[in-house]
């Protein structure tokens, strides 16, 4: 996963060419995408006004209130992983935090491609990090997310037997270690790569658990609403 790779796929070369074309105007492209995301979210909220008015805020208000800080914790864990990954390609700073939070909005646009394209365009226009590096970092990031999803389910699932879960957990750790080793500089020791991949897995495990807490909150709120309705029936 280095910039010096000579076996870059053709589709990736075309995508990198796209970033080269928008390099001069990447900052404006990022702003337009952000405005588009805000406009889409606003439109969604306006068109969903009837559904929002039907929410029983007395029953779901506490769940919504608790979900906000939990979601923030999940975002901070994701930000930690992203900054750790990018720290091996350039000196990270507040600009990386700004780009991360700005592109979080782009996830709301239809089609997940805007998140990757917007992030690549902003890095290409505002930093010395190449679009190719950002694309590789995005692929690495999503790979760790998926690996952690499987390993988290295997760790906490009561439906899978232990002899299934242990190989899955070990395989997830080895795969994350291989990804970290391919991303980190070659002079890094394997033990350090193990620590780095372990920190990625731990952070994303916490992020997935935060998502589970959000789901649990709303399930409990829905259950309390059903109990109230049954009690008044």
C-alpha positions as CSV (number, residue, x, y, z in Angstrom):
1,X,0.0,0.0,0.0
2,X,2.7,2.5,-0.8
3,X,2.7,5.3,-3.4
4,X,5.6,3.7,-5.2
5,X,3.5,0.7,-6.3
6,X,4.0,0.0,-10.1
7,X,0.9,-2.2,-10.4
8,X,-1.8,0.3,-9.9
9,X,-5.1,-0.9,-11.4
10,X,-6.4,1.1,-14.4
11,X,-9.6,2.1,-12.6
12,X,-7.5,3.5,-9.8
13,X,-5.3,5.5,-12.3
14,X,-8.4,7.0,-13.8
15,X,-9.7,7.9,-10.4
16,X,-6.4,9.5,-9.5
17,X,-6.6,11.4,-12.8
18,X,-9.9,12.7,-11.7
19,X,-8.3,14.1,-8.5
20,X,-5.6,15.7,-10.6
21,X,-8.2,17.5,-12.6
22,X,-10.0,18.9,-9.6
23,X,-6.8,19.6,-7.6
24,X,-7.0,23.3,-8.3
25,X,-10.6,23.5,-7.4
26,X,-10.7,20.7,-4.8
27,X,-11.4,23.1,-1.9
28,X,-14.5,24.5,-3.6
29,X,-15.5,20.9,-4.6
30,X,-15.3,19.9,-0.9
31,X,-17.4,22.9,0.1
32,X,-20.0,22.2,-2.6
33,X,-20.3,18.6,-1.4
34,X,-20.6,19.7,2.2
35,X,-23.4,22.2,1.2
36,X,-25.0,19.4,-0.8
37,X,-25.0,17.1,2.2
38,X,-26.5,19.8,4.4
39,X,-29.1,20.6,1.8
40,X,-30.0,16.9,1.5
41,X,-30.2,16.5,5.3
42,X,-32.4,19.6,5.5
43,X,-34.6,18.4,2.7
44,X,-34.9,15.0,4.3
45,X,-35.9,16.5,7.7
46,X,-38.5,18.8,6.0
47,X,-40.1,16.0,4.0
48,X,-40.1,13.8,7.1
49,X,-41.8,16.4,9.3
50,X,-45.0,14.3,9.5
51,X,-43.0,11.3,10.8
52,X,-41.1,13.5,13.3
53,X,-44.4,14.9,14.7
54,X,-45.6,11.3,15.2
55,X,-42.7,10.5,17.5
56,X,-43.7,10.0,21.1
57,X,-41.1,12.3,22.6
58,X,-42.2,11.5,26.1
59,X,-41.1,7.9,25.5
60,X,-38.2,8.4,23.1
61,X,-36.8,11.7,24.3
62,X,-34.5,10.1,26.8
63,X,-33.2,7.6,24.2
64,X,-32.5,10.4,21.7
65,X,-30.8,12.5,24.4
66,X,-28.5,9.6,25.4
67,X,-27.8,8.7,21.8
68,X,-26.1,12.0,21.0
69,X,-23.1,11.6,23.3
70,X,-22.8,7.9,22.5
71,X,-22.7,8.7,18.8
72,X,-20.0,11.4,19.5
73,X,-17.9,8.8,21.3
74,X,-18.2,6.5,18.3
75,X,-17.1,9.3,15.9
76,X,-14.1,10.1,18.2
77,X,-13.0,6.5,18.1
78,X,-13.3,6.5,14.3
79,X,-11.3,9.7,14.2
80,X,-8.6,8.2,16.4
81,X,-8.1,5.3,13.9
82,X,-8.1,7.6,10.9
83,X,-5.5,9.9,12.5
84,X,-3.3,7.0,13.5
85,X,-3.4,5.7,9.9
86,X,-2.6,9.0,8.3
87,X,0.1,9.8,10.8
88,X,2.4,7.4,8.9
89,X,2.1,9.4,5.8
90,X,2.2,13.0,7.1
91,X,2.1,15.1,10.2
92,X,-1.5,15.1,11.3
93,X,-3.1,18.2,12.8
94,X,-6.4,20.1,13.1
95,X,-6.8,20.1,9.4
96,X,-7.2,16.4,9.4
97,X,-9.8,16.7,12.1
98,X,-11.6,19.3,10.0
99,X,-11.6,17.1,6.9
100,X,-12.8,14.1,8.8
101,X,-15.8,15.9,10.4
102,X,-16.6,17.6,7.1
103,X,-16.7,14.3,5.2
104,X,-18.9,12.7,7.9
105,X,-21.7,14.8,6.4
106,X,-21.0,13.3,3.0
107,X,-22.0,9.9,4.2
108,X,-25.5,11.1,4.2
109,X,-25.5,11.7,0.4
110,X,-27.0,8.8,-1.6
111,X,-24.2,6.5,-2.7
112,X,-21.2,6.1,-0.4
113,X,-18.8,7.2,-3.1
114,X,-19.1,10.9,-2.1
115,X,-17.5,10.2,1.2
116,X,-14.3,8.8,-0.5
117,X,-14.3,11.3,-3.3
118,X,-14.8,14.3,-1.0
119,X,-12.1,13.2,1.3
120,X,-9.7,12.6,-1.5
121,X,-10.4,16.0,-3.1
122,X,-10.0,17.9,0.2
123,X,-6.7,16.2,1.0
124,X,-5.4,16.7,-2.6
125,X,-6.3,20.4,-2.5
126,X,-5.4,21.3,1.1
127,X,-2.5,19.0,2.1
128,X,0.6,17.4,0.7
129,X,-1.1,13.9,0.9
130,X,-1.8,12.5,-2.5
131,X,-5.2,11.2,-3.6
132,X,-3.7,7.8,-4.1
133,X,-2.6,7.6,-0.5
134,X,-6.0,8.7,0.7
135,X,-7.7,6.1,-1.4
136,X,-5.5,3.4,0.0
137,X,-6.1,4.7,3.5
138,X,-9.9,4.6,2.9
139,X,-9.7,1.0,1.7
140,X,-7.6,0.1,4.8
141,X,-10.0,1.9,7.1
142,X,-13.1,0.1,5.7
143,X,-11.2,-3.2,5.7
144,X,-10.6,-2.8,9.5
145,X,-14.2,-1.7,10.0
146,X,-15.5,-5.0,8.4
147,X,-12.9,-7.1,10.1
148,X,-13.9,-5.6,13.5
149,X,-17.6,-6.1,12.8
150,X,-17.0,-9.9,12.3
151,X,-14.7,-10.2,15.2
152,X,-17.0,-8.2,17.5
153,X,-20.0,-10.4,16.6
154,X,-17.9,-13.5,17.2
155,X,-16.7,-12.2,20.5
156,X,-20.2,-11.4,21.9
157,X,-22.4,-13.8,20.1
158,X,-24.0,-16.5,22.2
159,X,-25.3,-18.4,19.1
160,X,-21.9,-19.4,17.7
161,X,-20.0,-22.2,19.4
162,X,-16.7,-21.5,20.9
163,X,-14.7,-23.5,18.4
164,X,-16.1,-21.2,15.7
165,X,-15.5,-18.0,17.5
166,X,-11.8,-18.6,18.4
167,X,-10.6,-19.1,14.9
168,X,-12.6,-16.1,13.7
169,X,-11.0,-13.9,16.4
170,X,-7.5,-15.2,15.6
171,X,-8.0,-14.8,11.9
172,X,-9.3,-11.2,12.4
173,X,-6.2,-10.4,14.4
174,X,-3.8,-11.9,11.9
175,X,-5.6,-10.1,9.0
176,X,-5.5,-6.8,10.8
177,X,-1.8,-7.4,11.6
178,X,-1.1,-8.1,7.9
179,X,-2.9,-4.9,6.8
180,X,-1.0,-2.9,9.4
181,X,2.3,-4.4,8.3
182,X,1.5,-3.5,4.7
183,X,0.6,0.1,5.6
184,X,3.3,0.9,8.2
185,X,6.9,1.8,7.1
186,X,9.0,-1.3,6.4
187,X,11.5,-0.4,9.2
188,X,8.8,-0.9,11.8
189,X,9.1,-3.9,14.0
190,X,6.4,-6.5,13.9
191,X,5.6,-6.0,17.6
192,X,4.9,-2.4,16.9
193,X,2.7,-3.3,14.0
194,X,0.9,-5.7,16.3
195,X,0.3,-2.9,18.8
196,X,-0.9,-0.6,16.1
197,X,-3.3,-3.1,14.6
198,X,-4.5,-4.0,18.1
199,X,-5.3,-0.3,18.8
200,X,-7.3,-0.1,15.5
201,X,-9.3,-3.2,16.4
202,X,-9.9,-2.0,20.0
203,X,-11.1,1.4,18.8
204,X,-13.5,0.0,16.2
205,X,-14.8,-2.6,18.6
206,X,-15.7,0.3,20.9
207,X,-17.4,2.0,17.9
208,X,-19.4,-1.1,17.1
209,X,-20.4,-1.5,20.7
210,X,-21.5,2.1,20.8
211,X,-23.7,1.4,17.8
212,X,-25.1,-1.6,19.7
213,X,-25.8,0.7,22.7
214,X,-27.8,3.0,20.4
215,X,-29.9,0.2,19.1
216,X,-30.5,-1.1,22.6
217,X,-31.7,2.4,23.8
218,X,-34.3,2.6,21.1
219,X,-35.4,-1.0,21.6
220,X,-35.9,-0.3,25.3
221,X,-37.8,2.9,24.4
222,X,-40.0,1.0,22.0
223,X,-40.6,-1.7,24.6
224,X,-41.6,0.9,27.2
225,X,-44.0,2.5,24.7
226,X,-45.6,-0.9,24.0
227,X,-46.0,-1.5,27.7
228,X,-47.7,1.8,28.2
229,X,-50.1,1.1,25.3
230,X,-50.9,-2.3,26.7
231,X,-51.5,-0.9,30.1
232,X,-54.0,1.7,28.8
233,X,-55.8,-0.8,26.5
